[in-house]
Amino acid sequence: MIASILLEHNIINQEQVNYARRVQKKIATPKTMLQTLIDLGYTTNDKAKETLRLNKLNIRLGELLVELGYLTENDLRQALGMQKEFCGNKRLGEVLLDGGFIEERRLLEALSYQVGFPIFSINFSKLDKSLFSIIPVSICEEFNILPVSKEGNRITVAFADPHDSKSIKTAERFFGKDYLPVMVSKSSMKESLAAHQQSNEPTAAIPDENTIIGIINTLFDDAIQEEASDIHIEPMLDRLRVRFRRDGVMQHHKDFPKNLAPQLSSRIKVMGQADITEKRRHQDARILFPSRKHAISLDLRVSFYITIYGESIVLRLLTSKTTLLDLKEIGMAPSMLERFIYEAVDTPTGVMVITGPTGSGKTNTLYSCIDYMNDIHTSIITAEDPVEIVIAGIRQCSINPKIGVTFEETLRHIVRQDPDVIVLGEIRDNFSADTAMEAALTGHKVLTTFHAEDSIGALVRLLTMQIEAFPIASALTCVVAQRLLRRVCPACAEPYTPTPLELSRMFVTSADVAGAKFMLGRGCKACRFSGYKGRIGIFELLILNESIRNAILVGKSSLEIRKMSIESAGLVSLFEDGLVKASSGQVTVQEIITDLPKMSKPRTVNELRRILGVVQ
């Protein structure tokens, strides 16, 4: 359909279309005709979009989104199935947005091509407020229309749903037929109408949900409801965007008018006891928020970051319901877990390092180890920034540089407390790394986290921190590398066969994964139609033996140490552990390809299951 329109307007010719079709059939990664034409250089994205916008497209919305490459055919089938569940009470666009299949701006773009209306960005401060004397706000709210501006006798009217005949008729009734129609997002229209009402009502009459305090409280409650780990409040050119991170993935929540940004920022600063007068420098804060709606308390770490459009605010959430995972339930394979407990956790001395990027679950694994070791005969002390989970029976210290409780000062005093186990929240510099090694060499057990790609990468990074090889080789007991991947929703999981391209990207053949049962979630109400529910840990465990210690001392390369670790220390890489979990349907093939490092060709699934003690 799109290719036909481009042909009709001489943007491309028939010979180019025929060649693009041949290319489209041969490429391993499926692409739409429009994407193929652009990749071949026959047209540009801007030229194609301008042509589509000038021609109303007589094509169904779902098919148009697939042709544009904004939606996969599988996602469209899921969305249409969901629409049937609502018995026709929801339009396809609403289902796509609610299910997280598509961004609102892309849906608006496709609707714009269908009806020929240009997309408009609302700036509430620039709206012509006098136009509300022509049409009541209640009518605007009911029919999702909004008068924007007036030039001469012609009024620009914004629509949230250009296919709604009632909205079109209402606009004609109040503004006549000679108006200029534009499109806006439904959320930005609602926010603009709410802001207009707020600006015209006395303060005492404003309901709580429309006050700044009410907005923030609702935002926090929504984050609890959505089981979000982070809230991102981001200033943009025309609006204030709010996104939640859920199961490690960013998802759009809602937009606010740009003029609310200073008030929201000031309120959050007051709650976190930050400096409300400082708007030119970055700040950190901490908020304790008791939620009445959910009967739990939030512990939020807040970061204020100065951008060209204002203050970006990110809040990391911990709730009073945050529970410690039993060490045996963190997700390690049976054989790996047994080695980890008996050869690392149960040893009386040495340094245990848990490594991975931000958001990989390092802190949860660290606390599970602490809880496992916590008994009446063991003295455990921590230095954390900040304390995230309070555990009875151990001495936890939260770093606070504002009052002089610095990491360096705390480390100097911590060994004088006669501890058996020392927990350092993170190795952040040479001083903390050196202190950890020295404490282990003097008979203490040290647990800490570290940022590195994998276990061998952590070894190499420690060696480049100007620490002698001897204390590392002597003090280090084990390195655990980990990631968190989204778990396939058990309620809607269905068998999946990897494509030849996916197999090649995993460096395996179909024979290597014989007996595997790969799964993919099709999307359902239980997982909010994402196909994923919860997350699962992927682990790589390196237990240092004499061969590896000697390799460190003589300065062997990371490649040599990795090969030695696989042959003599039973190392199973992150990718191999992920492949085993994917083969049992716990995670998807797509997740392990995109999120796990691949250093070399993995061993076969059956061999890995034997090494890890996994029973299929």
C-alpha positions, 0 to 999 in steps of 0.5 A, a space after each residue: 500500500 505505501 509502496 503504491 503511494 510512493 510509486 503514484 507520486 514518482 518518489 520511486 519507480 517500478 524497477 526499484 520496487 521489484 528489486 526491493 521485493 527480491 532483497 526483502 525475501 533474501 534478508 535474514 532479518 524481516 523488514 517492511 517494504 518501506 524500510 527496505 526502500 529506505 535502506 536501499 537509498 531509493 527514498 528517505 524517511 522524511 520524504 516518505 512520511 511527507 508523501 504519506 501525510 499529504 495523502 489520506 491512507 485508506 488502510 486499517 490502522 493495524 496494517 498501516 502500523 505493520 507496514 510502517 515497521 512500528 508493530 510486528 504482525 505477532 503484536 498485532 495479532 495479540 492486540 486484536 485478540 485483546 480487543 475481542 476480550 473487551 467486546 469492542 468497547 476499546 479501539 485498537 489504538 487504546 489497546 495498543 497503548 495500554 498493552 505497551 505495544 507502541 509509543 503514543 507518538 508513533 500511534 499519532 503519526 499513523 493516525 495522522 497519515 490516515 486522516 491527514 491531520 498534522 500532529 500538534 504539540 500542546 504548550 498550555 501556557 500558549 493556548 488561547 484561553 479566550 476560546 473556552 468562552 466559545 466551548 465549555 471545558 466539560 464538552 472538551 473533556 467529554 469529546 476529547 477536543 481542544 481549541 488551540 489558537 485563532 488566526 483571523 476567523 479560523 480556529 485551530 482545533 485539536 483532536 485526540 481521536 480523529 476517527 470519532 465522528 461525535 468529536 468531529 460533529 461537536 467541533 463543527 457545532 461550536 466552531 463551524 466547518 471552516 476550522 483547522 484540525 490537528 492531532 494531539 495525544 490524549 494524555 497531553 489534552 487531559 493535562 492541558 484541560 486539567 491545568 486550565 481548570 486549576 488556573 481558574 479555580 480558587 485554591 480551596 476548591 482544587 481536589 487533592 489529586 490536582 494539587 502538587 502534593 496529590 500528583 506526587 502521592 498518586 505517582 508514588 502509589 502508581 509506581 507501587 501498583 505497577 511494581 516499578 523499580 524506578 521513576 523517571 521524571 524527565 523535562 522535555 521541550 514541550 512537556 514533562 515525561 514520566 516513565 517507570 522502569 518495570 522488570 528492567 525495562 523503561 515504560 511510559 507512564 504519563 505526561 505533565 504540562 511543562 509548567 508543572 516541572 518547577 513545582 514538582 521538583 520543589 515538592 520532591 526536594 522538600 520531601 527529601 530535605 534537599 536544597 530547593 533554592 539550588 537549581 543549577 547543580 546536581 543533588 541527591 536526597 532520600 525520601 521515606 513515603 508511607 503509602 496509605 493506599 497500599 499500606 506500605 512504606 517507600 524508601 526512595 533514593 532521589 537524584 536531581 540532574 540538571 539538563 538543558 530543559 530543567 531538572 531531571 529527577 530519578 527515584 529508585 524505589 524500595 518498599 517495606 515489603 522488600 524481602 530477603 531471598 533465601 540463598 538457595 532461591 536466588 536462581 543458581 543452578 544446583 551444582 553451581 549453588 552447591 559449589 558457591 555455598 561450600 567453597 565460598 560462602 562457608 569459608 571463614 576468610 577471603 574476599 567474595 566479589 559480586 559483579 555486574 552492571 547497575 540493576 543486575 541484582 548484585 545487592 539482592 545476592 549480597 544480602 542473601 549471603 549476609 542473611 545466610 551467614 547471620 547467626 549468634 556466633 558471627 559478628 557482621 558489620 557493613 559499610 553501605 551507601 546507603 543501607 537498602 535492607 535492614 537485617 536484624 542482628 548485624 551492624 549496618 552503617 549508612 555512609 553520609 559524607 554531609 556529616 563526615 561519615 565518609 567511606 574512607 573514614 568508615 573503612 579505617 574504623 571498621 576493623 577495630 569493631 572486631 568483625 568476623 565478616 565485613 560487608 562493603 557496599 561497593 569497591 569504588 576505588 583503589 583505597 576500598 579495594 586495597 582495604 578489602 584485600 588487607 582485611 581478608 589477609 588478616 583473617 576476615 571474610 569480606 563481601 563486596 560488589 563491583 562493576 564489571 562485565 563478567 567474572 574474568 573482567 572483574 579480575 582484570 579490572 582489579 589488577 589494573 587498579 594499581 593493586 599488587 597481584 599477590 594480595 588479589 591471588 591470595 585473598 580472593 575466594 570467588 567472583 560471581 557475575 550476574 544479570 537479571 533477565 525477564 522471565 517468560 510469563 507462565 500463563 501465556 508461554 507457548 513453544 518457540 523455534 529459534 530462527 536460523 539467524 538467532 541460532 547463528 547469533 548464539 554461535 550454536 547449531 540445531 544439534 547443539 540445542 537438541 532437546 531444548 524447549 524454548 518458549 515465548 510469551 504471547 501476552 495476557 492480562 497476567 503479564 500486562 500483555 508483555 509476555 514477561 512476568 518477573 525476572 530471573 537471575 543468570 549467574 557465572 561463578 568463578 572459584 579461584 583454585 591454585 592454577 588460576 591464582 598462579 595465572 594471576 601471579 605470572 600475569 597471564 592474559 584474560 583469554 588464558 585465564 578464562 580458558 583455564 577457568 573453564 577447564 580446571 575450575 568448572 566455569 560456566 559463562 553467563 551466556 551458557 547459564 542463560 542458554 540453559 535457562 532459555 532451553 527450559 523455557 524460563 527466559 527467551 532466546 531474544 533476551 539472552 542474545 541481546 543482554 548476555 556477553 558472548 565470549 566464545 562458542 558455548 557448549 551444547 545444552 545437554 553438556 551444560 545441563 550435566 555440568 550444572 546439575 539441571 534435570 530437564 
